[in-house]
Amino acid sequence: MSQDPSQFEAGKFVLCARLETISKDAADELAEFLLAIKRDLGEKEPGCLTYRVCQFENMLMIFEEYADQEAFNLHKESEGAKAFWVALETRLQKPPAFEFYREL
Protein backbone atom coordinates (compact mmCIF):
# COMPACT_ATOMS: atom_id res chain seq x y z
CA MET A 1 0.00 0.00 0.00
CA SER A 2 1.12 3.52 -0.76
CA GLN A 3 -0.15 6.97 0.13
CA ASP A 4 1.14 8.31 -3.21
CA PRO A 5 0.47 6.75 -6.63
CA SER A 6 3.48 8.48 -8.20
CA GLN A 7 5.62 5.78 -6.54
CA PHE A 8 4.38 3.31 -9.13
CA GLU A 9 6.58 3.22 -12.22
CA ALA A 10 3.81 2.76 -14.78
CA GLY A 11 0.58 0.98 -15.50
CA LYS A 12 -2.67 0.37 -13.70
CA PHE A 13 -3.27 1.11 -10.05
CA VAL A 14 -6.18 1.12 -7.64
CA LEU A 15 -7.25 3.73 -5.12
CA CYS A 16 -9.33 2.80 -2.08
CA ALA A 17 -10.64 5.92 -0.35
CA ARG A 18 -12.43 5.75 3.01
CA LEU A 19 -14.48 8.68 4.26
CA GLU A 20 -16.01 8.89 7.73
CA THR A 21 -18.63 11.63 7.74
CA ILE A 22 -20.24 13.51 10.62
CA SER A 23 -23.61 11.81 10.02
CA LYS A 24 -25.49 9.48 7.71
CA ASP A 25 -27.13 12.55 6.14
CA ALA A 26 -23.68 13.96 5.35
CA ALA A 27 -22.68 10.62 3.81
CA ASP A 28 -25.87 10.63 1.72
CA GLU A 29 -25.06 14.14 0.45
CA LEU A 30 -21.48 13.18 -0.45
CA ALA A 31 -22.73 10.00 -2.12
CA GLU A 32 -24.84 12.18 -4.44
CA PHE A 33 -21.69 14.09 -5.47
CA LEU A 34 -19.80 10.84 -6.04
CA LEU A 35 -22.56 9.30 -8.13
CA ALA A 36 -22.71 12.45 -10.28
CA ILE A 37 -18.95 12.16 -10.84
CA LYS A 38 -19.41 8.50 -11.76
CA ARG A 39 -22.08 9.36 -14.36
CA ASP A 40 -19.72 11.81 -16.06
CA LEU A 41 -16.70 9.51 -16.23
CA GLY A 42 -17.42 7.55 -19.42
CA GLU A 43 -16.54 10.03 -22.16
CA LYS A 44 -14.60 12.54 -20.10
CA GLU A 45 -12.19 10.15 -18.39
CA PRO A 46 -11.47 7.04 -20.46
CA GLY A 47 -8.47 6.24 -18.25
CA CYS A 48 -10.70 5.74 -15.22
CA LEU A 49 -11.42 2.03 -15.61
CA THR A 50 -13.51 1.46 -12.48
CA TYR A 51 -15.31 3.83 -10.12
CA ARG A 52 -17.43 2.24 -7.42
CA VAL A 53 -19.09 4.00 -4.50
CA CYS A 54 -20.12 2.04 -1.38
CA GLN A 55 -21.86 3.24 1.77
CA PHE A 56 -22.65 1.93 5.24
CA GLU A 57 -24.32 4.46 7.52
CA ASN A 58 -21.90 7.42 7.83
CA MET A 59 -19.01 5.64 6.06
CA LEU A 60 -18.20 5.86 2.34
CA MET A 61 -15.71 3.78 0.42
CA ILE A 62 -14.69 4.65 -3.13
CA PHE A 63 -12.88 2.06 -5.21
CA GLU A 64 -11.20 3.54 -8.28
CA GLU A 65 -8.98 1.94 -10.92
CA TYR A 66 -6.83 4.01 -13.27
CA ALA A 67 -4.91 3.09 -16.41
CA ASP A 68 -1.96 5.21 -15.29
CA GLN A 69 -0.85 8.32 -13.39
CA GLU A 70 -1.96 10.61 -16.22
CA ALA A 71 -5.53 9.28 -15.99
CA PHE A 72 -5.54 9.85 -12.22
CA ASN A 73 -4.25 13.40 -12.65
CA LEU A 74 -7.02 14.12 -15.18
CA HIS A 75 -9.58 12.87 -12.67
CA LYS A 76 -8.17 15.01 -9.82
CA GLU A 77 -8.42 18.12 -12.00
CA SER A 78 -12.00 17.50 -13.15
CA GLU A 79 -14.71 19.98 -12.18
CA GLY A 80 -16.61 17.22 -10.36
CA ALA A 81 -13.61 16.27 -8.23
CA LYS A 82 -12.93 19.91 -7.36
CA ALA A 83 -16.56 20.43 -6.28
CA PHE A 84 -16.42 17.24 -4.24
CA TRP A 85 -13.36 18.47 -2.29
CA VAL A 86 -15.24 21.65 -1.38
CA ALA A 87 -18.24 19.58 -0.24
CA LEU A 88 -15.98 17.42 1.95
CA GLU A 89 -14.80 20.33 4.09
CA THR A 90 -17.85 20.51 6.36
CA ARG A 91 -18.98 16.90 6.26
CA LEU A 92 -16.02 14.79 7.43
CA GLN A 93 -15.52 13.42 10.94
CA LYS A 94 -11.79 12.98 10.28
CA PRO A 95 -9.41 13.29 7.32
CA PRO A 96 -10.03 10.87 4.45
CA ALA A 97 -7.87 7.76 4.17
CA PHE A 98 -6.34 7.06 0.76
CA GLU A 99 -4.62 3.79 -0.09
CA PHE A 100 -3.04 3.14 -3.49
CA TYR A 101 -2.18 -0.31 -4.77
CA ARG A 102 -0.36 -1.39 -7.92
CA GLU A 103 -2.20 -3.82 -10.16
CA LEU A 104 -0.36 -7.13 -10.53
N, C-alpha and C positions, 0 to 999 in steps of 0.2 A: 504494500500500500504506500502511496505517496500523497503528499499534500499539494504537489505541483506537477501537472502533466508535462511540463517542458523537460522533465528528467527523462522522459521516454525518447529514444532516438528517433523513431519513426513508426508509422502504422497506427492501427486501431488502439483505442483505449476506452475505458469505461469510467464514468463518474457516478458515484453514489453520494447523493446529498441528503442529509437528515436535518429537518427543521422542527424544532419544538416551539410551538406558538403559545401565546398567553391564554388562549381559550380555543374551544372547538370552533366557535364562530370565526375567530381569526384564521384558523386553519381552512375553514370553508371558503373564506374570502381569498386567501392565497391560492387555494386550489383552483378557483375560477381564473385567476391570472395564468397559472401554469397550464390549464387546459386551453386557454386562448393561444398561448405560445405554441402548444402542441399542434393546434389546428393550422397555424401559419407555417409550420416547418417544411412541409412537402416541397414546394417550389422554391422557397427562399433559402433553404439550408439543406441542399442535397447531401452534404457531408455529415449531417446528423442522422445516423442510421437507426437509432432507437431512442425514444423519449417516453418514459412511462412514469406516471404519477400515482402514488399510493397514499392512502390516508387511514389512520386509526386515531379517532378522537382528535386530540390537539397535535398529533404528530404527522408530518409529511415526509415521504421518502420519494426522491426523484432518481430514476435510473436512466442514465444517458449514455449512449455509445456514439463515438465520433470516429470518422475515417482517419483523422490526423489532427495535429495541433492547429493547422490553418482552419479547419472546420470548426473547432472549438472556439477559436478567436472570433470567427464570424458570428457564432452564436452569442458570445459575450457582448458583442457590439450591437446586437439587434435592438430595435426599439422596444420590443416586448421584454427582453431581458433587462434593459435599463429601467423600464417602468416597474418591473417586478422588484428590483433592488430598492426602489423608493418605497414600494408597498411593504417591504420587509421591515423597515426601520421601526415601525410602531407596533408590530405584531409578534415579534419573537420574544420568547422567554429567555433564551441564551443564544450566543452566536451559532450560526449554522456549522455543521460538520461536513467537510468535503473529503472524500476518499477517492483517489484515482488508482486505477489498476490497468496494467498493460494486458492486452488480449494475447493469448498464447496460440 
